[in-house]
């Protein structure tokens, strides 16, 4: 029975009389009638006689709808492409598409509490959403079917506007690794003109990112990393992440053999070779590092890396998935085009094959061998295959070193917490042709016109740190000069 039935059975005149007494002085009526009439007045103030929601409440729901749209579709409207304008998508995130108007920008909305800023003006809510979802980092995660994971990611992303406030020391470490990566490639470019090396130029930000994932992973319990990658950037990764000596790498360009078997050339080309070493992180932890060798078939290494990781988990770590972390570095055309990628991914959560999650990083050059990405795949992103395993996907501007460091640290934390794959789509470019032996301007003239006038990631980051007062120009030049000096020393020692 309706608990308010007595109102329908009561004397209307008597109720009206009580209400008039309440209006004169609430204390004139019983406390229960005070509560009833207070609710009645609230309803009259906030709801019209037809039962429709008042305009201010309707607009609150419209703002909530807009917030959810940013969470779901904000990645389509980011500033993640360093060398060309992004494709246009509709409908946009313009407030008019949510039934809001320019005149609403100065109005206060409680919906701001949903993104952690409390009641705020619409213009401030918009600015906060743009900073989180539409700057250097795009995020796809709302399709994940476990509310706990969605809420955790949402909290991590929305608190701090999807950025990390790095310390001066951390910024200097990012610059140090970026400096090593850029100068290494420039040195090889001058000393071994025309030789194939599958340069990392345009994506050098990968090196500080990998340095960061090893440091963060070590702090979160990882004892061993298993890396797999195709050709692009392998020599740089070997030199500046695995610390293979420059002398060894230069010797492979010189085709020299040495009496020391550790420096011997084993017959395979230099950008196919694997490596194993032990390193000590900045926090003092010893980490085992393996880079699996990879033949010319690009993504063929994926299940090899997974197999190595699973074997080590079974044999050495009592199936503690947090102790071994696979890291796969893909190319954009290969991850979208090769069937072996799907074959590997669909095993990610199977009892007999899972490894506790893989960190996937795509070096997205926006072009395959010679093919524009629009002619190479049907999907919006090369990383859309990651949604097969309901993995979060991040799209990051390759010119923003701190954004990538922030993202890869978050990816590492998610992997350790939930034991699932994470994808990072690193939007960058390929400065030279596919293998330094071809001329990309023949097949992609507009793209390479833009690339030719684009500054390298190191210069962009140096300028940023100088504007913040963290770095002086002379210090930046000194770091670059010292790196060149070490390369020249190893080079001339080899040629003696």
N, C-alpha and C positions, 0 to 999 in steps of 0.2 A: 504494500500500500504506500502511496506517495505520502511522505511525512508532512507535507504542507496541505493535505486535504482539508484540514480544519479551517483554513482560510476561506475556502470556497463555501463552507458550511456556516461561516460566521456572519454576523450582522455587518454589512458593508458600512452602514452609517457609524457603527461603533468603532470600526477600524479607522475610518476617516477622522473621527473625533480624536482618537488616540494619536493619529499622525499630526493633527493640528497642535495638540499639546506638546508633542515631541519637537515640532518646529519652534514653538515658543521657548521651550527649555527641555532638553533631552532628559533631565532629571525628573520631569513630571510623569514619566512613564516607567514601567518596570524595566529592569536591565535587559531582559530577553527581547522586549519590544524595541529598546534602544538599538540593539544589534540588528534586528530585522529592518528597522527604518534606515539605519546607516547603510546597510546593503542595498536597500531600495534607492536611496539617493545616489549611491555610487553607480548603480545600473543606469539611472536616468542621465547621469553626467557623461557616461562613456558609451552608451548604446542608444540608438534612436528607437522610436516607438515601433518601427517595423522589424526590429531585431537585427538590423545590419550593423556591422562593425563601423565605428567612427573612423574618419579619415586618418587620424594619427596612428591608430592601431593597424589599419591596413598598410600604411607605409612602413611600419616596423616589420611586417611580414615581407614586404617587398625588399627591404634592406637585407633581411635574412636570406632571401632567395638570391640576392646579388652576391652575398658572402659565399654561399654554397657554389655558385657559378664560378667564382674565382678559384675555389678549391678544386673544382672539377676541370675547368677549362683554361685557367690562367696560363698554363704552359704554352698555349697557342699564341700568346700575345707578349712573349718575353723579348728581352734584348740579348739573346744568346748567340746571334750570328755575328762574328767579328768582321766579316768582309763584304757582306751583301745584305740587302733588305730581306726580311722574312716574307714568306707568302702571306697573303691576307686570308683570314678566316671569318666566316659569318655564322651566326650573329656575333657581334662584338660584345665587349663588356661595358659599353656605354650605358650610363644610368637610364637613359630613355627606354632601353630595351627591358627595363624592369619596372616600368610605370612610374619612374621618378623624374623630377625636373630640375633644371638648374637652380630654381628658387629653393629647392630642398637642401642645397649644399650647406647652408648655415643652420639648419635645424638639428636639434639634438636627438639621438636615437639610442635607446637602451641596447639595441642589437650589437653595439660596439663591444659589449661584454663577451660576446661569442668569440672574439679574436683577442681578448685579453687587455683591451684598453678602456673598458668601462663605458659608461654613457658618453657619447662623443658626437661631434658634428659630423654630418655625412661626408664633408670634404676630408676630414681627418681619417675617417674610416676608409675612404677610397685611397688616400695616400698610404695608409698602413698596408692595405691589401696589395697595392702596386709594388711596394717595397718587398713584400714577402713572396709574391707569386709571379711578378712580371718584370723583374730586373735581370741579373746575370744568371739566375737559376730558375729553371722551370721544373715543376714536380708533378708526377702522376702517381697517385696512390689511392684515390677514393674507391677504386674497383676492388680493393682487397676485401675479402669477405670476413675477416676477423676484426670485430670492433675494437678489440684491445690494441691491435697493431695500428689501426687507423688513428685511434686516439693518441697513441704514443708518438707516431710520426707527426701528427697535427700539432701536438704540443711542442715537439722539438723544432718544427718548422716555423711556427707562429710566435714562439717566444724568442725575442731578440731579432725579429724581422729576417729570419733565415740567414743570418750572418754570425760569424764568430769575431769577437773583439780580440784579435791576436795581440800578444805582448810584443814589445820591441824585439826581444830575442827571437821570438817565433817568426816575425817578419824578416829578420835578417837571415834566418835559416832558409826560408822560402827563397829569398834572393840569392843566397849562396848556391843552392841547387839549381836554380834557374840560370844563374851565371855559368855554372859548369856545363849545363846542357847546351846553351847557346854558343859559347865559345868553342866547345868541342866540335860542334857541327861546322862552325865557320872555319876552324882549323883544317878539318878534313876536306872541306870544299876547296880550300886553296892549295893544299898539298897533293891531293889526289883527284885532280880535275877530270871529270868524265867517268871516273870509276863508279861502279854500282856500290851504293851503301844504304839505299833506302832511308834517306835522311829523315830526321824528326823535325826539321825546320818548319815552323808554323804550329807545331804541337809540343814545343819544348816544355810547356807547363806540366806535361806528364811526369817529368823527373821529380820536381818538388812534391807532386801528388803521391807518387810511389814512395818517396821518402817518408811522407806523412802517414801513409797507410801502414807502413812497417812500424813506425814509432808508436802510433796509436794502437795497432794490433797487439804489439808487445805489452803495452800497459794493460790491455784488456784480456791478457792470458794466452795469446798465441805464442807457440814455441817454434813454429816452422811455417814458412811460406813456400808454396809451389806455384811458380809463374809459368804461363804459356802465352806466346805471342807469335805473330807472323813476322815479316821482315822489318816493316817500318819502325824505326827507332830502336831496334835490337842492340846495335852497337853502343848507343847512348845509354841504354839501360844497363848493359854489361859494364860499361865504364863507370857510371856514376851512381848505380844502385847496388851492383854486385862487386864493384871495385876490382874488376879485372884490369890489370895494369895497362896503361896506354902503350907500353912497349909491346905487349902481346898483341894488342889490336893493330898497331902500326905494322907489326911483322907480317900480319895476314894480308895487308895491302902490298907489302914488299915481296910476298911469297918466299920468305926466308925460313929455313929450318935451323934449329938450335940443338946443341948437344943436350941441353936440359930438356928432358921429355915434357916438362910442364909447358914449355914454350913451343913445342912442336906443332906443325900444321898437319891436321889429321886427314886432309883430302877433301873435306866438304867446304863449301863456300862460307865465308865468315859470318854472313847474316842468317845462316841456318844453325849455327852452333849453340849448344847448351852450356850450362855452367853450374857449379855447385860450390858454395862457400859458407863460412860462418862469419857473422858480423856481430858487433856489439852496438846496441842502440845508445842514443844519448842518455837514456835513463839507466844504462849499465847492464841491460839484459842481453844475454847471448841468444842469437836467433840463427837457425839454420835456413839457408836460402837455396832454392833450386830453380833454375830456368830450364825447362824441357827443350831439347833440340826440336826443330820443326822443319820439315821439308817444304817444297814449294807449294803444297796444297793448302796453304793458309789455315783454315779452321780445323784441319786434321788433328791438330794438337789438343783440341778441347777434351775429348774423352781420355787422352793420355794423361793429361793433368789431373782429371778427376780420378782416374785409376791409381795414379801414384799417391794422391792424397788419401784415398780410401784404404789402400794397402798399408800406409803408414799408420792411419788411425787404428786399423785392426791389429797390427803387429807391435806397434810401439807405444800407443797412447790409450789403450783400453777403451777404444771407441768414444773418447772424449772429443766431440766435434769442435770444441773451442780451441783445441791445441794446434790444429793444422788448418791453414786457410789457403784455398786455391784462389789465384788471381789470374783472370784471362783478359788479355788485351787484344781487342778485335779491330778489324777495319770495317768501315760503314757498309761498303758494298758486299763484303764477304759475310758479315753476320746476317744481312738481310737475304742473301742469295744462296747460301750453301745449306743443303739439307742436313748435313751432319750437326749443325747448330741445334736444330729442333730435336734431333735424335738424342743429343746430349742433355738438353734442357729438360725434356720430359721425364728423365730419370732422377731429377734433382731431389725429389722427396720420397723416392722408393726405398724401402728398408734395405735392400741389398746393395744400393749404389750411392745413397746420399752421403754427403761430406760435410754437412753443416752449413752449406751456403757458399756460393762463389761470388767474389767481387768481379763484376764484368765492367771493363772500361773500353769504350769504343773511341778509337781515334777517328773522328768523323771529318774526313777531308772534303766532304760534300761532292766528291767525284770518285768514280771507280778508276779503272785503268785510264779510260778517256771519256767515260760516260757521265753525263750530268745525273744527279740523283733522281730528278723527275722522270727520267727515262729508264731508271734502273729498278724501281720497285713500285708496288701499288700502295703500300702502307704509308701513313703519314710520316712515321719515324722509322729509322733503321732498327731501333730498339723495341719496336712493337712486339716482337717475338717474346720479349720478357714477360708480357702479360699472360703467356701460357701458364706460367707458374705463379701468377698473381704477385709478381715481384714489384717493388717500388722502382720507378725509373726517374732519374734526374737528368736534366739537360743543362749543360753548363757552358758559358762563354769561355773559350780557350784563351782569351786575353785577360781574364780575371783570375789571377793566381790564387788569391785569397778565397774567392768563391769556390774554386775547385778543392782547395785544402779543407774548407768547411764541409763541403759535400762528401768528400771521401772519408772524413772522420765520422760523419753521421752514418754513412754506409757501413763502415766497420763496426760501429756500435750496434746498429740494427742487426747485422749479420751475427754478431756474438750473442745478442739477446734472443733472437728468434730462429736462428739456424736456417736462414733462407737466403736465396740469391738477391743481389742488388745490381742494378744497371746504371752506369753513368755514361751518358752520351756527351762526349767532349767535342763541342763544335769548334773546329779549327780550320786549317787549310794545309795544303801541301805546296811548299814554296817552289819545288822543282817538279819535273815530270815524274812519272811512275818510278823510274829507277835512275835518274840523273842522266840517262842516255837519250831521252826523247824530249821533244820540244812541246810543252803543253799548250802554248799559244796557238798552235795549229787547230786544236780540237776544242779548246775552251778560251777563246780570246778575251771575252768580257770578264770572266772570272779572274784570269791571270793579269789583266790590266789592273784590277782592284788589288790583287795580291802584291803586285810589284811596288805599289806605293804605300803598302801597309807596314808599320813599324813592328819589329819583333817583340815577343812577350816580355823579354828582359827590359827593353827600353821603356815599355809601357809601365812596368812595375817600378823601375828606377824613378821615373818621373812622378809616380804616385807617392813613393816614399820621400822623395825630395820635397814635394808639396806639403807633406805632413811634418817635415822637419826631422825625420828619422835618419835621413841619409844625406851626406854632402856629395857634391859632384866629384870632388877629388877622390873620395873614398870609393865611389862606384868605379871610377877609372882605374884605381889601384887594384881592385879585385879583378877586373877584367884583364889587366896587364899581367898580374901574377898567374892567372890561369893560362894565358898564352905562353908565358915563360916556361911553365911546367910541361906544356905540350911540346914546345920547341926543344927542351932539354932531352925528353924521351926520344923525340924524332931524330936528333943528331947523334945521340948515343947509339941508336939502332944502326945508323949508317956508317959508323966508324969502322 
